[in-house]
């Protein structure tokens, strides 16, 4: 049975030299994706609302870390919170399966704390990989093993513990204080799947980042937590998933959970990524326009409709979790990027009318895993033809990863108009060689200049 102490000892003992270069390269890709998304998400409504709250409540008083896209600095805790929220606001965050552990709770957090501490790129990479490892490995069991059906968003719940571990690593805490940081964080971890499509869902990643740093800072000062808080009856894993005794490996060499992260091309729920790919392939191969299509029937499992649950979205957040909006946009030839998920597009009369073409067929026999094995897309045309495709993967999944060039292109698209061309180029170059960056504060200053 895995224990809280084992996870803390693992975080404390594992070094950069224990991590294969392929894992380092993968983590740099994820960092570029997450920080680019944060630049794009900084001007969005939820991020601006939270930034106003932080300023008015005194969170910006000490100014030790960069807030991406804003002309003020904040405490490491609140800078992390805001930068995670900005990264999540676009719904472009990348996700590992089957645990549904997203990256937006951790990557902006570690860069924010690294900014406050003057940490090197190598230290940041080490903390990112280990923090994700101790979040994702138990999540593989807890998410589909009971957490999802109970309503927990285990990514942010367990993610708070992972952040605490990453923060302890970055702060150089000893093994005992690392244990206490992770134990304290278990009392701060939360997140509910029912919040998808709301502002509360967006900010859950931010609170995981903020609270994880808080736990590490309190442990540094001497606060203690129960050293067996994760395992056993009434422990954290039992409370969220009914899993008191779990056994799972912990990464080394080339086997780390960051390698299981799928990267999004489209800023909407990950469950829709392979569906969009399937629709685009069918319409392109068969030369189908939106006016040719009578109906699009998407086959899903029982859990799917608990997550993508807005047939008639009322705002941009709901649109990212609305299958009719996503499908109507895909058959209409929309960009399927951030501009497709705006208030204007939610109430676009053409897209609203085409949502009626979208049908969802629930297959009870397909189980209750969040992502599940597959989806089907069936298109019926007005002239009586039918086209069907089974969708098992999306381009961007670990089995079909995005290339570095594709990630760089998406980074440029996210930051265009918000960063100067020189800052775009410099920041991308620094991320590309992050292990050689002496102080990540130099990188974060570039994001502080984003409009």
C-alpha positions in Angstrom: 0.0 0.0 0.0 1.3 3.4 -0.9 1.6 5.9 1.9 1.9 9.7 2.3 5.4 9.3 3.6 6.5 7.3 0.6 5.2 10.0 -1.8 6.9 12.7 0.3 10.2 10.8 0.4 10.0 10.2 -3.4 9.6 13.9 -4.0 12.4 14.8 -1.7 14.9 12.2 -3.0 14.3 12.2 -6.7 16.7 14.4 -8.6 16.9 16.0 -12.1 19.6 13.4 -13.0 17.0 10.6 -12.4 14.8 11.9 -15.2 15.3 10.9 -18.8 15.8 13.6 -21.5 12.6 12.5 -23.3 10.6 13.5 -20.1 12.4 16.8 -20.0 11.5 17.6 -23.6 7.9 16.6 -23.0 7.7 18.8 -20.0 9.0 21.8 -21.9 6.3 21.3 -24.5 3.7 21.3 -21.8 5.1 24.4 -20.2 5.0 26.2 -23.5 1.4 25.1 -24.0 0.3 26.1 -20.5 2.0 29.5 -20.4 0.9 30.4 -23.8 -2.7 29.6 -22.8 -2.2 31.8 -19.7 -1.3 34.8 -21.9 -4.4 34.3 -24.0 -6.6 33.7 -20.9 -5.4 36.7 -18.9 -7.8 39.2 -20.6 -10.8 36.9 -20.2 -13.6 37.8 -17.8 -13.1 35.3 -15.0 -9.3 36.1 -14.8 -10.1 39.8 -14.7 -12.7 39.3 -12.0 -10.2 37.4 -9.9 -7.4 39.8 -10.5 -9.7 42.6 -9.2 -10.4 40.5 -6.1 -6.7 39.9 -5.4 -5.9 43.6 -5.7 -8.8 44.7 -3.5 -8.1 42.1 -0.8 -4.4 42.8 -0.4 -3.0 39.8 -2.3 -0.8 42.1 -4.5 0.7 43.9 -1.5 4.2 42.3 -1.5 4.6 41.9 -5.2 7.1 39.0 -5.2 5.9 37.2 -8.4 4.6 38.1 -11.9 0.9 38.1 -12.7 0.7 37.2 -16.4 -0.9 39.9 -18.5 -1.4 42.4 -15.6 0.5 45.5 -14.6 1.0 44.4 -11.0 2.8 41.7 -9.1 1.4 39.6 -6.2 2.4 37.1 -3.6 3.6 33.8 -4.9 0.4 32.2 -3.7 -1.9 34.7 -5.5 0.3 35.0 -8.6 0.1 31.2 -8.9 -3.7 31.3 -8.4 -4.2 34.0 -11.1 -1.8 32.4 -13.6 -3.5 29.0 -13.2 -6.9 30.6 -13.7 -5.7 32.4 -16.8 -4.3 29.1 -18.2 -7.5 27.3 -17.4 -9.8 30.2 -18.7 -9.2 29.3 -22.3 -10.0 25.6 -21.7 -6.8 24.8 -23.6 -5.2 23.0 -20.7 -3.7 19.7 -21.4 -4.9 16.5 -19.6 -3.5 13.0 -18.7 -5.8 10.0 -18.9 -7.4 8.0 -17.4 -7.0 10.2 -14.4 -8.2 13.4 -16.0 -5.3 15.3 -14.4 -5.0 18.7 -16.1 -1.7 20.7 -16.2 -3.1 24.1 -15.4 -3.1 23.6 -11.6 0.7 23.0 -11.6 2.7 24.5 -14.4 1.8 28.2 -13.8 2.2 27.6 -10.1 5.7 26.3 -10.3 6.8 29.1 -12.6 5.2 31.6 -10.2 6.9 30.2 -7.2 10.1 29.8 -9.1 9.8 33.5 -10.0 9.5 34.5 -6.3 12.5 32.2 -5.4 14.7 33.0 -8.3 14.8 29.3 -9.2 16.6 27.9 -12.2 14.9 26.3 -15.2 16.3 22.9 -14.1 14.8 23.3 -10.6 11.4 24.2 -12.2 11.4 21.2 -14.5 12.3 18.9 -11.6 9.4 20.3 -9.5 6.9 20.1 -12.4 7.7 16.5 -13.2 7.6 15.3 -9.6 4.5 17.4 -8.6 2.6 15.9 -11.6 3.8 12.4 -10.8 2.4 12.4 -7.2 -0.9 13.9 -8.4 -1.5 11.7 -11.5 -0.4 8.3 -10.2 -3.0 8.0 -7.5 -5.5 9.8 -9.8 -5.3 6.9 -12.2 -7.0 4.8 -9.5 -9.2 7.4 -7.8 -10.8 9.1 -10.7 -12.5 6.2 -12.4 -12.3 4.1 -9.2 -14.9 6.1 -7.4 -14.0 9.8 -7.4 -15.8 10.7 -10.6 -19.1 9.1 -9.8 -19.0 10.7 -6.4 -18.6 14.1 -8.1 -15.0 14.9 -7.3 -12.7 16.7 -9.8 -9.7 14.7 -8.6 -7.3 16.8 -10.7 -7.7 19.8 -8.4 -8.4 17.8 -5.3 -5.3 15.6 -5.5 -3.6 18.4 -7.4 -3.4 20.6 -4.3 -1.3 17.8 -2.7 0.9 17.6 -5.8 1.5 21.3 -5.8 2.5 21.1 -2.1 5.1 18.5 -3.1 6.4 20.5 -6.0 6.6 23.7 -3.9 8.4 21.8 -1.1 10.9 20.6 -3.7 11.4 24.0 -5.1 11.8 25.5 -1.7 14.4 22.9 -0.6 12.4 21.6 2.3 13.6 18.5 4.1 11.8 15.2 4.0 9.8 15.8 7.1 8.6 19.2 6.1 7.8 17.9 2.6 5.6 15.3 4.3 3.9 17.9 6.3 3.3 20.2 3.3 1.6 17.4 1.4 -0.4 16.3 4.5 -1.6 19.9 5.2 -2.5 20.3 1.5 -4.9 17.3 1.7 -7.2 19.5 3.9 -7.1 22.2 1.3 -7.9 20.1 -1.8 -11.2 20.3 -3.5 -13.0 20.4 -6.9 -16.3 19.2 -8.2 -17.1 17.9 -11.7 -20.6 19.5 -11.6 -18.9 22.9 -11.8 -17.9 22.4 -15.4 -19.2 25.2 -17.6 -19.1 27.7 -14.8 -16.6 30.3 -13.5 -16.1 28.2 -10.4 -14.7 25.3 -12.5 -12.2 27.7 -14.0 -10.9 28.9 -10.6 -10.6 25.5 -9.0 -7.2 25.1 -10.7 -6.1 28.4 -9.3 -7.1 27.5 -5.8 -5.2 24.2 -6.1 -2.1 26.2 -7.0 -2.5 28.8 -4.3 -3.4 26.4 -1.6 -0.6 24.0 -2.4 2.0 26.8 -2.0 0.3 27.9 1.2 0.6 24.4 2.6 4.3 24.3 1.8 4.9 27.7 3.4 3.1 26.6 6.5 5.1 23.4 6.7 8.3 25.5 6.4 7.2 27.4 9.4 6.6 24.2 11.4 2.9 23.4 11.0 2.2 19.7 10.9 -0.3 17.4 9.3 -1.3 13.8 9.9 1.5 11.7 8.4 -0.9 9.1 7.1 -3.6 11.4 5.8 -3.7 10.0 2.2 -4.0 6.3 2.9 -6.2 4.0 5.0 -9.8 4.1 6.2 -11.1 7.7 6.3 -7.9 8.9 4.6 -8.0 11.3 1.6 -8.1 8.6 -1.0 -10.8 6.8 0.8 -12.8 10.0 1.3 -12.9 11.0 -2.3 -13.0 7.6 -4.0 -13.5 4.8 -1.5 -9.9 3.6 -2.1 -8.2 3.2 1.3 -5.4 1.0 0.0 -3.8 1.7 -3.3 -0.6 0.5 -5.0 0.9 2.3 -7.9 4.4 2.8 -9.3 6.3 6.1 -9.0 8.2 7.3 -12.1 11.9 7.1 -12.9 13.9 7.2 -16.1 11.6 7.6 -19.1 8.5 6.5 -17.2 6.8 9.6 -15.8 3.2 10.5 -16.0 3.8 13.7 -17.9 4.4 11.4 -20.8 0.7 10.4 -20.6 -0.6 14.0 -21.0 -2.7 14.6 -24.1 -2.4 18.1 -25.6 -5.4 20.0 -26.8 -5.8 21.6 -30.2 -9.2 23.0 -29.4 -10.2 25.2 -26.4 -13.1 23.0 -25.2 -13.5 19.9 -23.1 -11.0 17.2 -23.8 -13.7 14.7 -24.3 -14.7 16.5 -27.5 -11.2 16.6 -29.1 -11.4 13.3 -31.0 -15.0 14.1 -31.9 -14.0 17.3 -33.6 -11.2 15.5 -35.4 -13.7 12.9 -36.6 -16.2 15.5 -37.8 -13.4 17.4 -39.7 -12.2 14.3 -41.3 -15.7 13.2 -42.4 -16.7 16.6 -43.8 -13.4 17.1 -45.6 -13.2 13.6 -47.1 -16.8 13.7 -48.3 -16.9 17.4 -49.3 -19.8 18.2 -46.9 -20.8 21.7 -46.0 -23.2 22.6 -43.1 -26.2 23.0 -45.5 -25.6 19.4 -46.8 -26.0 17.9 -43.4 -29.4 16.9 -41.9 -28.1 15.3 -38.6 -24.9 14.6 -36.7 -25.3 11.8 -34.2 -22.5 11.4 -31.6 -22.3 8.2 -29.7 -21.1 8.6 -26.0 -20.9 6.7 -22.8 -23.0 7.4 -19.6 -20.5 9.8 -18.0 -20.2 12.0 -21.1 -23.5 13.8 -20.7 -22.6 14.7 -17.0 -19.7 16.7 -18.3 -20.8 18.1 -21.7 -24.2 19.0 -20.4 -25.3 22.3 -22.0 -27.6 21.8 -25.0 -28.2 25.5 -25.2 -25.2 27.3 -23.7 -25.8 30.7 -22.1 -22.2 31.9 -22.0 -18.7 31.2 -23.2 -17.9 28.8 -20.2 -21.0 26.7 -21.0 -20.1 26.7 -24.7 -16.9 24.9 -24.0 -18.9 22.1 -22.5 -21.8 22.1 -25.0 -21.7 19.3 -27.6 -24.3 21.0 -29.8 -22.2 24.2 -29.9 -19.0 22.3 -30.5 -20.4 20.2 -33.3 -22.3 23.0 -35.0 -19.1 25.1 -35.0 -17.1 22.2 -36.5 -19.5 21.5 -39.3 -19.7 25.3 -40.0 -16.0 25.5 -40.6 -15.3 27.7 -37.6 -11.7 28.2 -36.5 -12.3 25.9 -33.5 -10.0 28.2 -31.5 -10.7 30.8 -28.8 -12.8 33.0 -31.0 -15.2 30.1 -31.5 -16.1 30.1 -27.8 -17.1 33.7 -27.1 -20.4 35.3 -26.2 -20.8 36.4 -29.8 -20.6 32.9 -31.1 -22.9 31.5 -28.3 -25.7 33.8 -29.7 -24.7 33.6 -33.4 -28.1 32.8 -35.0 -26.6 30.5 -37.6 -24.8 28.4 -35.0 -27.9 28.4 -32.8 -30.0 27.1 -35.6 -27.5 24.4 -36.5 -27.4 23.0 -32.9 -30.7 21.4 -33.7 -28.8 19.1 -36.1 -26.9 17.5 -33.3 -28.0 14.4 -31.6 -26.4 12.5 -28.7 -26.8 8.7 -28.4 -25.9 7.3 -24.9 -24.5 3.7 -24.9 -24.9 2.3 -21.4 -22.7 -0.7 -22.3 -19.7 1.6 -23.0 -19.1 2.0 -19.2 -18.4 5.0 -17.0 -14.8 5.9 -17.6 -14.5 9.6 -18.3 -12.8 9.5 -21.6 -13.9 5.9 -22.5 -12.6 3.8 -25.3 -14.3 5.6 -28.2 -16.9 7.9 -29.6 -18.8 7.5 -32.9 -19.7 10.2 -35.3 -22.5 9.6 -37.8 -23.5 12.2 -40.4 -26.7 11.9 -42.3 -27.1 14.2 -45.3 -30.2 15.8 -46.7 -29.9 13.7 -49.8 -30.0 10.4 -47.8 -26.3 9.5 -47.6 -24.7 8.4 -44.3 -21.1 8.6 -43.1 -19.8 7.1 -39.9 -16.5 7.2 -38.1 -15.3 5.6 -34.9 -13.1 8.0 -32.9 -10.6 6.4 -30.7 -7.8 9.0 -30.5 -7.2 12.7 -31.2 -4.1 14.2 -32.7 -2.4 15.5 -29.6 -3.0 12.3 -27.6 0.2 10.7 -26.3 -0.1 8.1 -29.0 -0.2 10.8 -31.7 1.6 13.8 -30.0 1.8 17.3 -31.3 5.2 18.2 -32.7 7.3 20.9 -31.2 6.6 23.0 -34.3 2.9 22.6 -33.8 3.2 23.6 -30.2 5.3 26.7 -31.2 2.7 27.7 -33.7 -0.1 27.4 -31.1 2.1 29.4 -28.7 2.4 32.2 -31.3 -1.3 32.1 -31.9 -2.1 32.4 -28.2 0.3 35.3 -27.6 -0.2 37.2 -30.9 -1.3 40.8 -30.1 -0.6 40.3 -26.4 3.2 40.1 -26.5 5.6 41.9 -28.7 7.2 39.9 -31.4 10.5 40.1 -29.6 9.1 38.9 -26.3 7.3 36.1 -28.1 10.5 34.9 -29.7 12.6 35.3 -26.6 10.1 33.5 -24.3 9.7 30.6 -26.7 13.5 30.3 -27.0 13.9 30.3 -23.2 11.2 27.6 -22.8 12.8 25.6 -25.6 16.1 25.5 -23.6 14.5 25.8 -20.1 17.1 23.5 -18.5 19.7 26.1 -19.3 17.9 29.1 -17.9 19.6 30.4 -14.7 16.7 32.3 -13.3 13.1 31.9 -14.5 12.3 35.4 -13.2 13.8 36.6 -16.5 11.2 34.6 -18.4 8.3 35.6 -16.2 9.2 39.3 -16.6 8.4 38.9 -20.3 4.9 37.6 -19.4 4.4 40.5 -17.0 4.7 42.8 -20.1 1.9 41.0 -21.9 -1.0 43.4 -22.7 
